[in-house]
Amino acid sequence: PVEDLPFATLGELESYVTAIESVASLSITHAYTQQYLFPLVESCSNLRSRAGARLAERILARCLECVEQYRHMIDDADNHDDEEYIVEWRDAPHPTKDMYTMVTDSWGRCGTTGGYGARRAKLILDLMIDEYEREKNWVEKGYDLEQKKKRRSKKTLDAAKSDVVNYSSVMNAWAMSNVRGGPFEAENVSTFNTVIKTWARSGL
């Protein structure tokens, strides 16, 4: 039950994540993501540990795998008349902006040494940006094809778009890393207050 997730142990959370990874891609919907996966990511992130951050990242990765499967099915639906090919794009389980932020926050807070958590947070931000661009290109391709034939499915750009909150999360991860190169990494992602905080913690 969702209401029990905040009290779940690491082992219980891992069993939930493993179960999700075994579910058929098209069975994981947008509604399922909002009602179940969002609070599951939150519970994993709140563990404030590397293990919790990894679990949260695995959920994110599973959502993106499912979204890709939806794309393939919708592209197939435009080339078939069989009703079994019809899937609704609005059902695709896009990770929300807040889910990305929870995962990057989780890596920043987990206390990993050597900047590992901050690097993982940056990779998640890069993944978010890449996914948005990937979907944008897919949607634009759909509009091009619509001039040639009537599509059976409507493509919309639903991928989460990064904003200042996501960038700040990654910069804070570098600020909490206490590594000597942290200030330079934070400058690459950039916000004045976070850069100052990182320099102060670096001891340089």
C-alpha positions, -999 to +999 in steps of 0.1 A: +000+000+000+012+035-008+005+047+027+030+022+040+059+033+017+073+060+041+078+033+067+092+006+043+127-008+049+154-008+023+148-045+016+111-039+011+117-010-012+141-031-032+115-058-036+090-033-049+115-019-074+124-054-086+088-062-091+083-030-112+112-040-134+095-073-142+061-057-152+053-055-189+062-020-202+027-011-215+012-020-181+030+009-164+009+039-172+009+076-164-017+071-137+003+043-122+034+066-121+015+094-104-002+071-078+025+046-070+059+053-086+062+089-075+058+081-038+081+051-042+108+073-056+102+097-027+106+069-002+137+056-018+152+091-019+144+098+017+167+069+028+196+093+023+219+065+013+236+053-019+214+022-019+183+044-017+195+067-045+203+037-067+167+023-062+152+057-070+174+058-102+162+023-112+126+035-110+134+064-132+152+042-157+122+018-158+098+047-166+120+058-195+122+022-208+084+021-208+081+055-225+104+042-253+082+011-257+051+033-260+069+053-287+076+021-307+041+009-303+026+042-314+049+043-345+038+007-352+001+017-348+005+042-376+015+014-399-011-012-390-049-014-391-050-041-364-068-028-332-042-045-310-016-020-321-036+010-307-020+025-276-027+059-260+003+082-258-013+100-228-008+068-209+030+068-213+046+069-178+068+100-182+089+107-151+079+141-137+102+170-131+099+164-094+109+127-098+141+137-115+148+163-088+142+137-060+167+114-076+194+141-080+187+153-044+190+118-032+225+114-048+235+147-034+225+139+001+237+103+003+272+113+015+292+094-010+329+103-010+350+116-039+321+134-056+305+101-068+270+112-057+274+146-074+285+130-106+255+106-105+232+137-100+248+154-131+242+122-151+205+122-141+202+159-152+219+150-185+195+121-189+165+144-183+178+169-209+185+141-235+151+126-230+133+159-235+153+165-268+147+129-279+109+133-274+109+167-290+125+153-321+101+123-322+070+146-319+083+169-346+089+139-369+053+130-363+041+164-375+061+160-406+046+126-414+011+140-408+013+158-440+017+125-458-009+104-441-035+105-413-020+094-381-041+072-357-023+086-326-016+121-314+019+128-304+025+155-277+057+166-260+051+153-225+087+148-213+098+168-183+118+199-192+147+209-169+145+242-151+164+261-124+152+236-097+169+207-114+201+226-120+202+239-084+198+203-072+229+192-091+249+223-079+239+215-043+251+180-048+285+194-057+283+218-027+277+188-004+304+167-019+333+185-002+357+176-029+384+200-041+371+201-076+335+207-065+336+245-070+347+241-107+320+215-113+294+237-097+305+266-119+299+244-150+263+240-139+262+276-124+243+297-098+262+323-079+250+314-044+258+277-048+292+284-062+301+306-032+288+279-008+309+252-026+341+273-025+335+279+013+332+241+019+362+232-002+388+246+022+408+261-007 
